[in-house]
Amino acid sequence: MATKAALPSADPQLLGAISKATPESLHHVQTDVKNPLPSKEAIAQEKTEQELMSGIEGFDAGKLKPTETQEKNPLPDPSAITAEKAERYRKQSIEDFNKKKLKRANTEEKNTLPDADAIEQEKRECEMRHSIGDFNKSKLRHSQTEVKNPLPSTEAINLEKQEVEKIQEIEGFKKDSLKHTEPTVKNVLPDQDTLDAEKKEQELKDGVTNFNRNSLKKTTTEEKNALPSSRDIAEEKAAK
């Protein structure tokens, strides 16, 4: 048991301040009580871990099936070795290439600007788009749509009906009702007028074929002015 002399002595000033303190000089302090119990999520997680550990510890190793370990050859095949050699040779050739063997080449810059025709065409397209976009719809006139009847008329129906009846009569005609007839062959010889006309036509063809061009006389073609007169121009302007 410790003696009174062995106990540590308190600070006299601190003891004096405590003895002079009054309840009015003390500040009210709200005690914050913390709950040391775990939350619901922590309990659920711990329960899941406990079940997992219990399942691992109680697992029956007799349910496992024996398996054979398959060892694969990690060495490359001949085709891979050949491809790697070719790739290494290609890289070595690029690294050892002599740049002095290259020839100097001048870069030719081509004018990619559009020509005058393309600019003019694009200008016309822009003007057309602006005219369409700025078009005043109030200038349009209201038009009434006329619905025409696409059905055939009575005459067309009767005509088609007659055509169908004729086709049905032809298809249903009985050949047994026909009578046998002997054809009469007549010799149709041309008459004298036909022979004379054919003879004249042949003589005309022979005359055209055997015509002597040297007997023709030289002629000069006279070109007339086909321009309209002032009166015709005035009448055409008045008609417009």
Secondary structure as a PSIPRED ss2 file (coil, helix, strand):
# PSIPRED VFORMAT (PSIPRED V4.0)

   1 M C   1.000  0.000  0.000
   2 A C   1.000  0.000  0.000
   3 T C   1.000  0.000  0.000
   4 K C   1.000  0.000  0.000
   5 A C   1.000  0.000  0.000
   6 A C   1.000  0.000  0.000
   7 L C   1.000  0.000  0.000
   8 P C   1.000  0.000  0.000
   9 S C   1.000  0.000  0.000
  10 A C   1.000  0.000  0.000
  11 D C   1.000  0.000  0.000
  12 P H   0.000  1.000  0.000
  13 Q H   0.000  1.000  0.000
  14 L H   0.000  1.000  0.000
  15 L H   0.000  1.000  0.000
  16 G H   0.000  1.000  0.000
  17 A H   0.000  1.000  0.000
  18 I H   0.000  1.000  0.000
  19 S H   0.000  1.000  0.000
  20 K H   0.000  1.000  0.000
  21 A C   1.000  0.000  0.000
  22 T C   1.000  0.000  0.000
  23 P H   0.000  1.000  0.000
  24 E H   0.000  1.000  0.000
  25 S H   0.000  1.000  0.000
  26 L C   1.000  0.000  0.000
  27 H C   1.000  0.000  0.000
  28 H C   1.000  0.000  0.000
  29 V C   1.000  0.000  0.000
  30 Q C   1.000  0.000  0.000
  31 T C   1.000  0.000  0.000
  32 D C   1.000  0.000  0.000
  33 V C   1.000  0.000  0.000
  34 K C   1.000  0.000  0.000
  35 N C   1.000  0.000  0.000
  36 P C   1.000  0.000  0.000
  37 L C   1.000  0.000  0.000
  38 P C   1.000  0.000  0.000
  39 S C   1.000  0.000  0.000
  40 K H   0.000  1.000  0.000
  41 E H   0.000  1.000  0.000
  42 A H   0.000  1.000  0.000
  43 I H   0.000  1.000  0.000
  44 A H   0.000  1.000  0.000
  45 Q H   0.000  1.000  0.000
  46 E H   0.000  1.000  0.000
  47 K H   0.000  1.000  0.000
  48 T H   0.000  1.000  0.000
  49 E H   0.000  1.000  0.000
  50 Q H   0.000  1.000  0.000
  51 E H   0.000  1.000  0.000
  52 L H   0.000  1.000  0.000
  53 M H   0.000  1.000  0.000
  54 S H   0.000  1.000  0.000
  55 G H   0.000  1.000  0.000
  56 I H   0.000  1.000  0.000
  57 E H   0.000  1.000  0.000
  58 G C   1.000  0.000  0.000
  59 F C   1.000  0.000  0.000
  60 D C   1.000  0.000  0.000
  61 A H   0.000  1.000  0.000
  62 G H   0.000  1.000  0.000
  63 K H   0.000  1.000  0.000
  64 L C   1.000  0.000  0.000
  65 K C   1.000  0.000  0.000
  66 P C   1.000  0.000  0.000
  67 T C   1.000  0.000  0.000
  68 E C   1.000  0.000  0.000
  69 T C   1.000  0.000  0.000
  70 Q C   1.000  0.000  0.000
  71 E C   1.000  0.000  0.000
  72 K C   1.000  0.000  0.000
  73 N C   1.000  0.000  0.000
  74 P C   1.000  0.000  0.000
  75 L C   1.000  0.000  0.000
  76 P C   1.000  0.000  0.000
  77 D C   1.000  0.000  0.000
  78 P H   0.000  1.000  0.000
  79 S H   0.000  1.000  0.000
  80 A H   0.000  1.000  0.000
  81 I H   0.000  1.000  0.000
  82 T H   0.000  1.000  0.000
  83 A H   0.000  1.000  0.000
  84 E H   0.000  1.000  0.000
  85 K H   0.000  1.000  0.000
  86 A H   0.000  1.000  0.000
  87 E H   0.000  1.000  0.000
  88 R H   0.000  1.000  0.000
  89 Y H   0.000  1.000  0.000
  90 R H   0.000  1.000  0.000
  91 K H   0.000  1.000  0.000
  92 Q H   0.000  1.000  0.000
  93 S H   0.000  1.000  0.000
  94 I H   0.000  1.000  0.000
  95 E H   0.000  1.000  0.000
  96 D C   1.000  0.000  0.000
  97 F C   1.000  0.000  0.000
  98 N C   1.000  0.000  0.000
  99 K H   0.000  1.000  0.000
 100 K H   0.000  1.000  0.000
 101 K H   0.000  1.000  0.000
 102 L C   1.000  0.000  0.000
 103 K C   1.000  0.000  0.000
 104 R C   1.000  0.000  0.000
 105 A C   1.000  0.000  0.000
 106 N C   1.000  0.000  0.000
 107 T C   1.000  0.000  0.000
 108 E C   1.000  0.000  0.000
 109 E C   1.000  0.000  0.000
 110 K C   1.000  0.000  0.000
 111 N C   1.000  0.000  0.000
 112 T C   1.000  0.000  0.000
 113 L C   1.000  0.000  0.000
 114 P C   1.000  0.000  0.000
 115 D C   1.000  0.000  0.000
 116 A H   0.000  1.000  0.000
 117 D H   0.000  1.000  0.000
 118 A H   0.000  1.000  0.000
 119 I H   0.000  1.000  0.000
 120 E H   0.000  1.000  0.000
 121 Q H   0.000  1.000  0.000
 122 E H   0.000  1.000  0.000
 123 K H   0.000  1.000  0.000
 124 R H   0.000  1.000  0.000
 125 E H   0.000  1.000  0.000
 126 C H   0.000  1.000  0.000
 127 E H   0.000  1.000  0.000
 128 M H   0.000  1.000  0.000
 129 R H   0.000  1.000  0.000
 130 H H   0.000  1.000  0.000
 131 S H   0.000  1.000  0.000
 132 I H   0.000  1.000  0.000
 133 G H   0.000  1.000  0.000
 134 D C   1.000  0.000  0.000
 135 F C   1.000  0.000  0.000
 136 N C   1.000  0.000  0.000
 137 K H   0.000  1.000  0.000
 138 S H   0.000  1.000  0.000
 139 K H   0.000  1.000  0.000
 140 L C   1.000  0.000  0.000
 141 R C   1.000  0.000  0.000
 142 H C   1.000  0.000  0.000
 143 S C   1.000  0.000  0.000
 144 Q C   1.000  0.000  0.000
 145 T C   1.000  0.000  0.000
 146 E C   1.000  0.000  0.000
 147 V C   1.000  0.000  0.000
 148 K C   1.000  0.000  0.000
 149 N C   1.000  0.000  0.000
 150 P C   1.000  0.000  0.000
 151 L C   1.000  0.000  0.000
 152 P C   1.000  0.000  0.000
 153 S C   1.000  0.000  0.000
 154 T H   0.000  1.000  0.000
 155 E H   0.000  1.000  0.000
 156 A H   0.000  1.000  0.000
 157 I H   0.000  1.000  0.000
 158 N H   0.000  1.000  0.000
 159 L H   0.000  1.000  0.000
 160 E H   0.000  1.000  0.000
 161 K H   0.000  1.000  0.000
 162 Q H   0.000  1.000  0.000
 163 E H   0.000  1.000  0.000
 164 V H   0.000  1.000  0.000
 165 E H   0.000  1.000  0.000
 166 K H   0.000  1.000  0.000
 167 I H   0.000  1.000  0.000
 168 Q H   0.000  1.000  0.000
 169 E H   0.000  1.000  0.000
 170 I H   0.000  1.000  0.000
 171 E H   0.000  1.000  0.000
 172 G C   1.000  0.000  0.000
 173 F C   1.000  0.000  0.000
 174 K C   1.000  0.000  0.000
 175 K H   0.000  1.000  0.000
 176 D H   0.000  1.000  0.000
 177 S H   0.000  1.000  0.000
 178 L C   1.000  0.000  0.000
 179 K C   1.000  0.000  0.000
 180 H C   1.000  0.000  0.000
 181 T C   1.000  0.000  0.000
 182 E C   1.000  0.000  0.000
 183 P C   1.000  0.000  0.000
 184 T C   1.000  0.000  0.000
 185 V C   1.000  0.000  0.000
 186 K C   1.000  0.000  0.000
 187 N C   1.000  0.000  0.000
 188 V C   1.000  0.000  0.000
 189 L C   1.000  0.000  0.000
 190 P C   1.000  0.000  0.000
 191 D C   1.000  0.000  0.000
 192 Q H   0.000  1.000  0.000
 193 D H   0.000  1.000  0.000
 194 T H   0.000  1.000  0.000
 195 L H   0.000  1.000  0.000
 196 D H   0.000  1.000  0.000
 197 A H   0.000  1.000  0.000
 198 E H   0.000  1.000  0.000
 199 K H   0.000  1.000  0.000
 200 K H   0.000  1.000  0.000
 201 E H   0.000  1.000  0.000
 202 Q H   0.000  1.000  0.000
 203 E H   0.000  1.000  0.000
 204 L H   0.000  1.000  0.000
 205 K H   0.000  1.000  0.000
 206 D H   0.000  1.000  0.000
 207 G H   0.000  1.000  0.000
 208 V H   0.000  1.000  0.000
 209 T H   0.000  1.000  0.000
 210 N C   1.000  0.000  0.000
 211 F C   1.000  0.000  0.000
 212 N C   1.000  0.000  0.000
 213 R H   0.000  1.000  0.000
 214 N H   0.000  1.000  0.000
 215 S H   0.000  1.000  0.000
 216 L C   1.000  0.000  0.000
 217 K C   1.000  0.000  0.000
 218 K C   1.000  0.000  0.000
 219 T C   1.000  0.000  0.000
 220 T C   1.000  0.000  0.000
 221 T C   1.000  0.000  0.000
 222 E C   1.000  0.000  0.000
 223 E C   1.000  0.000  0.000
 224 K C   1.000  0.000  0.000
 225 N C   1.000  0.000  0.000
 226 A C   1.000  0.000  0.000
 227 L C   1.000  0.000  0.000
 228 P C   1.000  0.000  0.000
 229 S C   1.000  0.000  0.000
 230 S H   0.000  1.000  0.000
 231 R H   0.000  1.000  0.000
 232 D H   0.000  1.000  0.000
 233 I H   0.000  1.000  0.000
 234 A H   0.000  1.000  0.000
 235 E H   0.000  1.000  0.000
 236 E H   0.000  1.000  0.000
 237 K H   0.000  1.000  0.000
 238 A H   0.000  1.000  0.000
 239 A H   0.000  1.000  0.000
 240 K C   1.000  0.000  0.000
